[in-house]
Amino acid sequence: MTYLIVRKYDSGSEYCKPNYHIETYSDNLKDANKKLSALMLLNEDEKHYTFSIVQHHDQDPLLLTEEVA
């Protein structure tokens, strides 16, 4: 199983849609949590960014869930 760390950029403007970007990935949850913590610390001053961990099975298509969106 692969864990994707997804960055969401949302300016809060009604004219712009949120933007999603796969920041990095990991093959185990422990490393994914470490990377997530590091990214959150590096971007703590940026109020428009949020990060989420998404599980991805290699054979399935990638779909964003409601908790990420």
Long-range contacts (C-beta under 8 A, 24 or more apart in sequence): 1-27, 1-55, 1-56, 1-57, 1-58, 2-26, 2-27, 2-55, 2-56, 2-57, 2-58, 3-27, 3-28, 3-29, 3-31, 3-32, 3-53, 3-54, 3-55, 3-56, 4-53, 4-54, 4-55, 4-56, 4-62, 5-32, 5-35, 5-36, 5-39, 5-51, 5-52, 5-53, 5-54, 6-51, 6-52, 6-53, 6-54, 6-64, 6-68, 7-39, 7-49, 7-50, 7-51, 8-49, 8-50, 8-51, 8-52, 8-68, 8-69, 9-48, 9-49, 10-48, 10-50, 11-48, 12-48, 18-69, 20-64, 20-68, 23-51, 29-53
